[in-house]
């Protein structure tokens, strides 16, 4: 039974500290700290003694307290928008797993075009983050400026802006656009189009521009069918315009929208392969029997490693010249085209 204080109230159990672990393991407190610090100099025998003592005592490292001492935590901010897109979920999962594998701890901060980015900035900096990763649909300008002023490294994913000391990882969108046009023609399509919300996304704009440039090189007129947002609903609603234009081969700049286009075409009586459709990202739904979508694999695992490599390098070399790495893409052929 718990001991009771004189007034009859239960006494709260005392928090186990690193001093308790050091005493139980028969080592110094500094040895305990090194045992829980990745890549610190400590023998495996000592590390195991510390881990065993910590387990028996129920000790947990207080990373927030450690950040006050070190002026920097092991947290890395993941700033993302468009979380309804299945690709974004995949991307964030791989980024989070890659961070954890490198002994960093991800903090997800959802945002949007309408969100107050100052709030996001404040939340990140309160945790003394080691770095910030900003995905393609998140508005970067105020975020990275504030973080840069605080000396916090930043890596941008699928963003076109060049900023001093800010690294970027970019999908090979030019290759996607070129191959999409070639593949649709090889599949027998005669009248091509691209569906994209080019104004709202750098990746969408790059893919659409590359597709249209390739069509122009081949002497083919191909319209851009604009949408406000690159999502399922706007893809579905764009289908009637494709039918009216007599389009029989379409490139959608992401799979989320391509699924909407396919369903919209089926509703308009132009399903069953009457219009060949190519998407981008290879989300899980792309392989579903309802879609069997031909698409481009944008490998999230490769991209995540590229991002973390740049982040770790930037942490150790904050004044290095800004760098750009390209994530390769691969055409995945299925029934839709």
C-alpha positions as CSV (number, residue, x, y, z in Angstrom):
1,X,0.0,0.0,0.0
2,X,1.1,3.6,-0.6
3,X,2.3,5.5,2.5
4,X,0.0,8.3,3.5
5,X,1.0,11.7,4.7
6,X,-0.2,13.0,8.0
7,X,-3.4,14.6,6.5
8,X,-4.4,11.2,5.0
9,X,-3.6,12.1,1.4
10,X,-1.6,9.7,-0.8
11,X,1.9,10.8,-1.4
12,X,2.8,11.0,-5.1
13,X,5.7,8.7,-6.1
14,X,9.0,10.5,-6.5
15,X,10.2,10.8,-10.1
16,X,13.1,8.5,-10.9
17,X,16.2,10.6,-12.0
18,X,19.5,9.9,-13.7
19,X,21.1,10.0,-10.3
20,X,19.0,7.0,-9.2
21,X,20.0,5.1,-12.4
22,X,23.7,5.9,-11.8
23,X,23.5,4.7,-8.3
24,X,21.7,1.5,-9.2
25,X,24.1,0.8,-12.1
26,X,27.2,1.7,-10.1
27,X,28.3,4.3,-12.7
28,X,28.6,8.1,-12.8
29,X,25.7,10.3,-13.8
30,X,27.8,11.4,-16.9
31,X,27.9,7.7,-17.9
32,X,24.1,7.5,-17.8
33,X,23.9,10.6,-20.0
34,X,26.3,9.2,-22.5
35,X,24.5,5.8,-22.5
36,X,21.3,7.6,-23.7
37,X,23.1,9.8,-26.2
38,X,23.4,8.4,-29.7
39,X,27.1,7.9,-30.8
40,X,28.4,9.0,-27.4
41,X,31.6,7.4,-26.2
42,X,30.6,4.7,-23.7
43,X,31.4,1.0,-23.5
44,X,28.7,-1.6,-24.4
45,X,29.0,-3.1,-21.0
46,X,28.3,0.2,-19.3
47,X,25.5,1.0,-21.7
48,X,23.8,-2.3,-20.9
49,X,24.2,-1.8,-17.2
50,X,22.6,1.6,-17.5
51,X,19.7,0.3,-19.7
52,X,19.0,-2.5,-17.2
53,X,19.0,-0.2,-14.2
54,X,16.7,2.2,-16.1
55,X,14.3,-0.5,-17.0
56,X,14.1,-1.8,-13.4
57,X,13.5,1.7,-12.0
58,X,11.1,2.8,-14.8
59,X,13.4,5.7,-15.9
60,X,12.7,7.7,-19.0
61,X,14.9,10.3,-20.5
62,X,13.4,13.8,-20.4
63,X,14.3,15.1,-23.8
64,X,12.6,18.4,-23.3
65,X,14.8,19.0,-20.2
66,X,17.8,17.9,-22.1
67,X,17.0,20.5,-24.9
68,X,17.1,23.3,-22.3
69,X,20.7,22.3,-21.5
70,X,21.9,21.6,-25.0
71,X,19.9,24.6,-26.5
72,X,18.7,22.2,-29.2
73,X,16.4,19.2,-29.0
74,X,16.2,16.0,-31.0
75,X,12.9,17.1,-32.5
76,X,12.5,17.8,-36.2
77,X,9.4,19.7,-37.4
78,X,7.4,18.2,-40.3
79,X,5.3,20.9,-41.8
80,X,2.7,19.6,-44.2
81,X,-0.6,20.5,-45.9
82,X,-3.0,18.5,-48.0
83,X,-3.2,15.6,-45.6
84,X,-6.3,14.2,-47.3
85,X,-4.0,13.2,-50.2
86,X,-2.9,9.5,-49.6
87,X,0.5,10.4,-51.1
88,X,1.1,12.9,-48.3
89,X,0.4,10.2,-45.7
90,X,2.9,7.9,-47.4
91,X,5.5,10.7,-47.6
92,X,5.1,11.7,-43.9
93,X,5.3,8.1,-42.8
94,X,8.6,7.5,-44.6
95,X,10.0,10.8,-43.3
96,X,9.0,10.0,-39.8
97,X,10.5,6.5,-39.9
98,X,13.8,7.8,-41.4
99,X,14.1,10.5,-38.7
100,X,13.5,7.9,-36.0
101,X,16.1,5.7,-37.5
102,X,18.6,8.6,-37.2
103,X,17.6,9.2,-33.5
104,X,15.5,12.2,-34.2
105,X,11.9,12.7,-33.1
106,X,9.4,14.0,-35.6
107,X,6.8,16.6,-34.7
108,X,4.0,16.9,-37.3
109,X,2.5,20.4,-37.7
110,X,-0.4,20.5,-40.2
111,X,-0.9,23.8,-42.0
112,X,-2.7,25.1,-45.1
113,X,-2.8,28.1,-47.4
114,X,-5.2,29.8,-45.1
115,X,-3.4,28.9,-41.8
116,X,-1.5,31.4,-39.7
117,X,2.1,30.3,-40.4
118,X,3.3,32.5,-37.5
119,X,1.5,30.0,-35.2
120,X,3.3,27.1,-36.8
121,X,6.7,28.9,-36.5
122,X,6.1,29.6,-32.8
123,X,5.2,26.0,-32.1
124,X,8.3,24.7,-33.8
125,X,10.7,27.1,-32.1
126,X,9.3,26.5,-28.6
127,X,10.6,23.0,-28.9
128,X,14.1,24.1,-29.9
129,X,13.9,21.8,-33.0
130,X,17.1,20.6,-34.7
131,X,15.6,21.2,-38.1
132,X,12.4,21.7,-40.2
133,X,11.2,19.7,-43.2
134,X,8.6,21.5,-45.3
135,X,6.6,19.5,-47.8
136,X,5.4,20.7,-51.2
137,X,1.9,22.0,-50.4
138,X,2.9,23.9,-47.2
139,X,3.5,27.7,-47.5
140,X,7.2,28.2,-46.8
141,X,8.1,31.9,-46.9
142,X,7.5,33.1,-43.4
143,X,8.3,29.7,-41.9
144,X,11.8,29.4,-43.3
145,X,12.7,33.0,-42.8
146,X,11.9,32.8,-39.1
147,X,13.6,29.5,-38.7
148,X,16.7,30.7,-40.6
149,X,16.9,33.7,-38.2
150,X,16.9,31.3,-35.3
151,X,19.7,29.1,-36.9
152,X,17.3,26.2,-37.5
153,X,18.2,24.1,-40.7
154,X,15.5,23.7,-43.3
155,X,14.9,21.2,-46.1
156,X,12.2,21.9,-48.7
157,X,10.5,19.0,-50.6
158,X,9.2,19.6,-54.2
159,X,9.6,23.4,-54.0
160,X,11.1,25.6,-56.6
161,X,12.3,28.6,-54.7
162,X,16.0,29.1,-54.2
163,X,17.0,30.5,-50.8
164,X,20.5,30.9,-49.2
165,X,21.4,27.9,-46.9
166,X,18.1,26.1,-47.6
167,X,18.4,22.7,-49.2
168,X,15.8,21.1,-51.5
169,X,14.8,17.7,-52.7
170,X,12.8,17.7,-55.9
171,X,11.0,15.0,-57.8
172,X,12.1,14.6,-61.5
173,X,8.9,16.2,-62.7
174,X,10.4,17.1,-66.1
175,X,11.0,13.4,-66.8
176,X,7.4,12.6,-65.7
177,X,5.8,15.1,-68.1
178,X,7.9,13.9,-71.0
179,X,7.3,10.2,-70.5
180,X,3.6,10.7,-69.8
181,X,3.1,12.3,-73.2
182,X,5.2,9.7,-75.0
183,X,3.4,6.8,-73.3
184,X,-0.1,8.1,-74.0
185,X,0.7,8.4,-77.7
186,X,2.3,5.0,-77.7
187,X,-0.9,3.6,-76.1
188,X,-2.9,4.9,-79.0
189,X,-4.3,8.3,-77.8
190,X,-4.7,11.0,-80.4
191,X,-6.0,14.0,-78.4
192,X,-4.1,14.7,-75.3
193,X,-4.6,17.0,-72.3
194,X,-3.2,17.6,-68.8
195,X,-5.3,18.3,-65.7
196,X,-3.5,20.4,-63.1
197,X,-3.9,23.0,-60.5
198,X,-0.7,24.6,-61.6
199,X,-1.1,27.8,-59.6
200,X,-1.2,26.0,-56.3
201,X,1.7,23.6,-56.5
202,X,5.2,23.8,-57.8
203,X,5.3,20.1,-58.6
204,X,2.0,20.3,-60.5
205,X,3.2,23.2,-62.5
206,X,6.5,21.6,-63.4
207,X,4.8,18.3,-64.5
208,X,2.1,20.1,-66.5
209,X,4.7,22.4,-68.2
210,X,6.9,19.4,-69.1
211,X,4.0,17.5,-70.5
212,X,2.9,20.5,-72.7
213,X,6.5,21.1,-73.8
214,X,6.8,17.5,-74.9
215,X,3.5,17.7,-76.8
216,X,4.7,20.9,-78.5
217,X,8.0,19.2,-79.5
218,X,6.0,16.4,-81.1
219,X,3.7,18.8,-82.9
220,X,0.6,18.0,-80.9
221,X,-1.9,20.5,-79.5
222,X,-2.7,19.6,-75.9
223,X,-4.8,21.9,-73.6
224,X,-4.3,22.4,-69.9
225,X,-7.5,21.7,-68.1
226,X,-7.1,23.8,-64.9
227,X,-8.5,22.9,-61.5
228,X,-8.5,24.9,-58.3
229,X,-7.1,22.0,-56.2
230,X,-5.3,18.8,-57.2
231,X,-7.7,16.5,-55.4
232,X,-10.3,13.8,-56.1
233,X,-13.4,16.1,-56.2
234,X,-11.8,18.6,-58.7
235,X,-10.6,15.7,-60.8
236,X,-14.1,14.2,-60.9
237,X,-15.6,17.6,-61.8
238,X,-13.0,18.1,-64.6
239,X,-14.2,14.9,-66.4
240,X,-17.1,16.5,-68.4
241,X,-14.7,19.1,-69.8
242,X,-12.4,16.4,-71.0
243,X,-15.4,14.7,-72.7
244,X,-16.5,17.9,-74.3
245,X,-13.0,18.5,-75.7
246,X,-12.9,14.9,-77.2
247,X,-9.8,14.1,-75.2
248,X,-8.8,10.4,-75.3
249,X,-5.4,10.6,-73.4
250,X,-5.0,12.6,-70.2
251,X,-2.1,13.2,-67.7
252,X,-3.2,14.0,-64.2
253,X,-0.4,15.5,-62.1
254,X,-1.3,13.3,-59.1
255,X,-3.0,10.0,-58.5
256,X,-5.5,11.5,-56.0
257,X,-7.0,13.6,-58.8
258,X,-6.6,10.9,-61.4
259,X,-8.9,8.6,-59.4
260,X,-11.5,11.4,-59.5
261,X,-11.0,11.8,-63.2
262,X,-11.5,8.1,-63.8
263,X,-14.7,8.0,-61.8
264,X,-16.0,11.1,-63.5
265,X,-15.3,9.7,-66.9
266,X,-17.2,6.5,-66.0
267,X,-20.1,8.6,-64.8
268,X,-20.1,10.4,-68.1
269,X,-20.2,7.2,-70.0
270,X,-16.5,7.3,-71.0
271,X,-15.1,4.7,-68.7
272,X,-13.7,1.2,-69.6
273,X,-10.6,2.6,-71.2
274,X,-12.3,5.0,-73.7
275,X,-10.0,7.6,-72.3
276,X,-6.4,6.7,-71.3
277,X,-5.3,8.2,-68.0
278,X,-1.9,8.5,-66.4
279,X,-1.4,9.7,-62.9
280,X,1.6,10.5,-60.6
281,X,2.8,9.2,-57.2
282,X,1.7,5.5,-57.2
283,X,-0.5,5.8,-54.1
284,X,-2.0,2.5,-52.8
285,X,-5.4,3.2,-54.5
286,X,-3.7,3.3,-57.9
287,X,-3.4,-0.5,-57.9
288,X,-7.0,-1.1,-56.8
289,X,-9.0,-3.0,-59.3
290,X,-11.5,-0.1,-59.7
291,X,-8.6,2.1,-61.1
292,X,-5.6,0.0,-62.1
293,X,-4.0,3.4,-62.8
294,X,-0.8,3.8,-64.9
295,X,1.3,6.2,-62.9
296,X,4.7,7.3,-61.9
297,X,6.3,5.9,-58.7
298,X,7.8,8.7,-56.7
299,X,9.7,6.6,-54.1
300,X,9.0,8.0,-50.7
301,X,11.7,5.9,-49.0
302,X,14.4,7.2,-51.4
303,X,13.2,10.7,-51.0
304,X,13.1,10.5,-47.2
305,X,16.7,9.4,-47.1
306,X,17.7,12.2,-49.4
307,X,16.0,14.7,-47.2
308,X,17.5,13.4,-43.9
309,X,20.9,13.3,-45.4
310,X,20.7,16.9,-46.4
311,X,19.3,17.9,-43.0
312,X,22.0,16.1,-41.1
313,X,24.7,17.6,-43.3
314,X,23.2,21.1,-42.9
315,X,23.2,20.7,-39.1
316,X,26.9,20.0,-39.2
317,X,27.7,22.5,-41.9
318,X,25.2,25.4,-41.5
319,X,27.1,27.7,-43.9
320,X,27.3,25.2,-46.8
321,X,26.1,26.3,-50.2
322,X,22.4,25.5,-50.8
323,X,22.0,22.1,-52.5
324,X,19.3,20.5,-54.7
325,X,18.8,16.7,-55.1
326,X,16.4,15.0,-57.5
327,X,14.3,12.0,-56.7
328,X,14.0,9.6,-59.7
329,X,10.6,8.5,-61.0
330,X,9.6,5.3,-62.7
331,X,6.6,4.7,-64.9
332,X,4.3,1.9,-63.5
333,X,2.1,0.5,-66.3
334,X,-1.4,-0.6,-65.5
335,X,-4.8,-1.0,-67.3
336,X,-5.7,2.7,-67.4
337,X,-3.2,3.6,-70.1
